[in-house]
Amino acid sequence: MQSKVSTRMLTSRGWALAAAGVVALLSAQVLGRRDLLLLAVFLILLPLAAALALRLLRPALTVERTFAPATAQTGTAVNISLSVTPVRPFTASAKMQEELPPRFGASPQFRFPASRTDPRGTSRYEYRLRSSRRGMYRIGPVSAGFQDPFGLALLRHTIGGTDPLIVKPAPAELPAGVLEGLRGSDGPVAARLQGVASQDDVTTREYRHGDPMRRVHWSATARHGELMVRQEEPVTTPRATLILDQRESCYDTGFLSPFWAEAADGSAPASSESFEWAVSAVMSIGAHLMEHGFAVRVLDVLARPGLARSPSAVDPGTDTFTGPGGIEDLGEGLAALGLEAPGAGAPEPQAAKLLRRRTSGVPGGAQAWTGPQQAPGVRGLFGDVLTEALLSQTQRGPLVVVTGALTEADARRLAPTGELAPAAVALLVCDRPAAAAPALTVLREAGWSAVAVAPSRPLASVWSETPPAGQRTVQLGGGR
């Protein structure tokens, strides 16, 4: 991006020279000396000429900024490389400064050109940043001050634009005890559904007209004496569901709340100590499940895509994540996700039609449904819309809800949905875990593995102490 002039002015030396010119001009008028008049004109015009020359011959520069890695994790350093290239030949020097959000401290300063440049005249600089808080931070632009050879005039430039630095929450390593007995698509915790240790179950069949030759299975062809092709049968990957409660009203702010307020420049999301723990838990549990072969669906309490409100999300409409790429996308989406203000949300569709559709082929019709019984008209938080979202999944995996200070009424609406998953886990993060006893009782009586935790406790220890989630038979959905 081309450089832009922001301000321009004379230096202290230039102002001093101009002031001396004014004094000489007054002296010439009082004393009637022609030589003083010439000196006065020279002293006044010289700094003005220097400023005009900088204006007319101002340097044109481009800035390129790269991050390594492209997205950072909380607590880890990211290397930032800055390349400044003159658009046209430029020989003067300048003092430059990279503009940074206040939380990163003093901005790095450097001189242009660098001691070593490439044939294009590009100067390269490197520095490192580290953030203990997730967010999407704007890095840049570069401000530069150019002076004339005599140091009389100063021209300040704003060079280039800004680039977003995404700082993701770092996932914690979790023990697998809570998921004992559950099955995914690979590994001890996640055993293959089809019984073959590969991504697809490969069989062979006779060649049919139109089959591509690249699918010919030559070993089987040699054994059978006729042309055989590979037949690939896709494996159904079980889906785990993660629900992150993002309501501002259910998270305690605590005495550290001023430190979690939304930054003035919007670089860090509005949050609280409890919500930061919840976001870290979703990141860690989601990565843990994906590493064990699950496709992880991330929702909010209204069954909307959990990252729909995040400005850092790769695709805000996506709610399902799989594999290493899914872990990266989940982290990026959680980077700038903030608390949801009270009153946000939209009406949701009811699940009654879906329930009738799924039970219409069962003897006895809807009477054969033995799953969760929602109260009539439950449309809001943890209501019919969540039931519909869980019913829409074939091959269901565990259900994990991470929330704040859940009320007993909310717990009663949430409790029946646990019957739609082979295992249901609820983590309630609040400053006073004892106050969550009524909600915990409701959830545990419904078969949930539910715990309340203070945000000061490490997630790994909480996860290891959570009772293993028992399996239950899930009807009408193909779950285990």
HUJOZI-V264211 format. One record per residue. N is the residue number from 1. OMEGA is omega in whole degrees, -180 to 180 (none if undefined). Layout:
n=<N & N>
omega=<OMEGA & OMEGA>
This chain:
n=<1 & 2 & 3 & 4 & 5 & 6 & 7 & 8 & 9 & 10 & 11 & 12 & 13 & 14 & 15 & 16 & 17 & 18 & 19 & 20 & 21 & 22 & 23 & 24 & 25 & 26 & 27 & 28 & 29 & 30 & 31 & 32 & 33 & 34 & 35 & 36 & 37 & 38 & 39 & 40 & 41 & 42 & 43 & 44 & 45 & 46 & 47 & 48 & 49 & 50 & 51 & 52 & 53 & 54 & 55 & 56 & 57 & 58 & 59 & 60 & 61 & 62 & 63 & 64 & 65 & 66 & 67 & 68 & 69 & 70 & 71 & 72 & 73 & 74 & 75 & 76 & 77 & 78 & 79 & 80 & 81 & 82 & 83 & 84 & 85 & 86 & 87 & 88 & 89 & 90 & 91 & 92 & 93 & 94 & 95 & 96 & 97 & 98 & 99 & 100 & 101 & 102 & 103 & 104 & 105 & 106 & 107 & 108 & 109 & 110 & 111 & 112 & 113 & 114 & 115 & 116 & 117 & 118 & 119 & 120 & 121 & 122 & 123 & 124 & 125 & 126 & 127 & 128 & 129 & 130 & 131 & 132 & 133 & 134 & 135 & 136 & 137 & 138 & 139 & 140 & 141 & 142 & 143 & 144 & 145 & 146 & 147 & 148 & 149 & 150 & 151 & 152 & 153 & 154 & 155 & 156 & 157 & 158 & 159 & 160 & 161 & 162 & 163 & 164 & 165 & 166 & 167 & 168 & 169 & 170 & 171 & 172 & 173 & 174 & 175 & 176 & 177 & 178 & 179 & 180 & 181 & 182 & 183 & 184 & 185 & 186 & 187 & 188 & 189 & 190 & 191 & 192 & 193 & 194 & 195 & 196 & 197 & 198 & 199 & 200 & 201 & 202 & 203 & 204 & 205 & 206 & 207 & 208 & 209 & 210 & 211 & 212 & 213 & 214 & 215 & 216 & 217 & 218 & 219 & 220 & 221 & 222 & 223 & 224 & 225 & 226 & 227 & 228 & 229 & 230 & 231 & 232 & 233 & 234 & 235 & 236 & 237 & 238 & 239 & 240 & 241 & 242 & 243 & 244 & 245 & 246 & 247 & 248 & 249 & 250 & 251 & 252 & 253 & 254 & 255 & 256 & 257 & 258 & 259 & 260 & 261 & 262 & 263 & 264 & 265 & 266 & 267 & 268 & 269 & 270 & 271 & 272 & 273 & 274 & 275 & 276 & 277 & 278 & 279 & 280 & 281 & 282 & 283 & 284 & 285 & 286 & 287 & 288 & 289 & 290 & 291 & 292 & 293 & 294 & 295 & 296 & 297 & 298 & 299 & 300 & 301 & 302 & 303 & 304 & 305 & 306 & 307 & 308 & 309 & 310 & 311 & 312 & 313 & 314 & 315 & 316 & 317 & 318 & 319 & 320 & 321 & 322 & 323 & 324 & 325 & 326 & 327 & 328 & 329 & 330 & 331 & 332 & 333 & 334 & 335 & 336 & 337 & 338 & 339 & 340 & 341 & 342 & 343 & 344 & 345 & 346 & 347 & 348 & 349 & 350 & 351 & 352 & 353 & 354 & 355 & 356 & 357 & 358 & 359 & 360 & 361 & 362 & 363 & 364 & 365 & 366 & 367 & 368 & 369 & 370 & 371 & 372 & 373 & 374 & 375 & 376 & 377 & 378 & 379 & 380 & 381 & 382 & 383 & 384 & 385 & 386 & 387 & 388 & 389 & 390 & 391 & 392 & 393 & 394 & 395 & 396 & 397 & 398 & 399 & 400 & 401 & 402 & 403 & 404 & 405 & 406 & 407 & 408 & 409 & 410 & 411 & 412 & 413 & 414 & 415 & 416 & 417 & 418 & 419 & 420 & 421 & 422 & 423 & 424 & 425 & 426 & 427 & 428 & 429 & 430 & 431 & 432 & 433 & 434 & 435 & 436 & 437 & 438 & 439 & 440 & 441 & 442 & 443 & 444 & 445 & 446 & 447 & 448 & 449 & 450 & 451 & 452 & 453 & 454 & 455 & 456 & 457 & 458 & 459 & 460 & 461 & 462 & 463 & 464 & 465 & 466 & 467 & 468 & 469 & 470 & 471 & 472 & 473 & 474 & 475 & 476 & 477 & 478 & 479 & 480>
omega=<-178 & 178 & -179 & 180 & 178 & 178 & 174 & -176 & 175 & 174 & 177 & 177 & 179 & 178 & 179 & 179 & 178 & 178 & 177 & 177 & 178 & 178 & 179 & 179 & 178 & 179 & 179 & 180 & -179 & -175 & -179 & -179 & 180 & -179 & 176 & 178 & 178 & 178 & 180 & 179 & 179 & -178 & 180 & -176 & -176 & 178 & 177 & 178 & 178 & 178 & 179 & 179 & 178 & 180 & -177 & -176 & -176 & -178 & 174 & -175 & 172 & -178 & 173 & -176 & 179 & 179 & 176 & -1 & -176 & 174 & -177 & 172 & 179 & 177 & 179 & -177 & 174 & 178 & -180 & 179 & -177 & 178 & 179 & -175 & 176 & 178 & 176 & -176 & -177 & -174 & -178 & 179 & -178 & 171 & -177 & 180 & 177 & -179 & -178 & 172 & -176 & -176 & -180 & 177 & -176 & 179 & 179 & 179 & -179 & 180 & 176 & -3 & 178 & -179 & 177 & 178 & 178 & -178 & 179 & -177 & -178 & 174 & -177 & -179 & 178 & 172 & -175 & 176 & 177 & 179 & 177 & -179 & 179 & 178 & 175 & -171 & 178 & 180 & -178 & -2 & 177 & 174 & -176 & 176 & -179 & 179 & 174 & -177 & -179 & -180 & -177 & -177 & -180 & 178 & -179 & -180 & 164 & -171 & 176 & -180 & 179 & 175 & -178 & 172 & -179 & 178 & -176 & 172 & -179 & 179 & 175 & 178 & -175 & 173 & -175 & -174 & -177 & -176 & -179 & 177 & 179 & -176 & 174 & -178 & 176 & 175 & -176 & 179 & -178 & -179 & -177 & -179 & -176 & 175 & 179 & -175 & 174 & -177 & -180 & 172 & -174 & 173 & 179 & 175 & 180 & 177 & 177 & -179 & 180 & 178 & 179 & -178 & -179 & 179 & 179 & 178 & -170 & 179 & 178 & 178 & 180 & -178 & -174 & -180 & 176 & -175 & -180 & 179 & 177 & 175 & -176 & 178 & -178 & 178 & 178 & 180 & 178 & -177 & 170 & 180 & 177 & 179 & 178 & 176 & -176 & -177 & -179 & -174 & -175 & 180 & 177 & 177 & 178 & -177 & 179 & -174 & 179 & -178 & -179 & 179 & -179 & -180 & -178 & -180 & 178 & -177 & 179 & -177 & 174 & -172 & 174 & -180 & 180 & -179 & 177 & 177 & -179 & 179 & 178 & 179 & 179 & 179 & -176 & -179 & 178 & 178 & 180 & -179 & -180 & 177 & 179 & 169 & 179 & 163 & -172 & 177 & -176 & -178 & 170 & -174 & 175 & 178 & 172 & 174 & -172 & -178 & -175 & -177 & -175 & 177 & -180 & -178 & 177 & 175 & -175 & -179 & -179 & 178 & -178 & -175 & -180 & 171 & -180 & 178 & 178 & 177 & 178 & -179 & 178 & 179 & 179 & -180 & -180 & -174 & -175 & 180 & -179 & 178 & 180 & -178 & 179 & 178 & 179 & 179 & -177 & 177 & -178 & 177 & 177 & -177 & -174 & -178 & -180 & 178 & 179 & 179 & -174 & -178 & -175 & -179 & -179 & 178 & -178 & 178 & -175 & 179 & -179 & -180 & -179 & -179 & -174 & 179 & 179 & 176 & -180 & 176 & 178 & -174 & -171 & -175 & 178 & -175 & -176 & -176 & 177 & 176 & 179 & -179 & 180 & 178 & -177 & -179 & 167 & -180 & -175 & 175 & -176 & 176 & -180 & 179 & 176 & -174 & -180 & -179 & -176 & 177 & 180 & 179 & 177 & 180 & 179 & 177 & -178 & -170 & -176 & -177 & 178 & 180 & 180 & -178 & 178 & 177 & -178 & -178 & 178 & 176 & -180 & -178 & -178 & -178 & 180 & -178 & -178 & -179 & -180 & -177 & 180 & 179 & 179 & -180 & 180 & -177 & -179 & 177 & 178 & 176 & 179 & 167 & -170 & 177 & 172 & -172 & 174 & -177 & 179 & -177 & 177 & -178 & -176 & -180 & 178 & -179 & -179 & -180 & 178 & -179 & 178 & -178 & -179 & -180 & 174 & 178 & -179 & -179 & 171 & 179 & 179 & 178 & -177 & none>
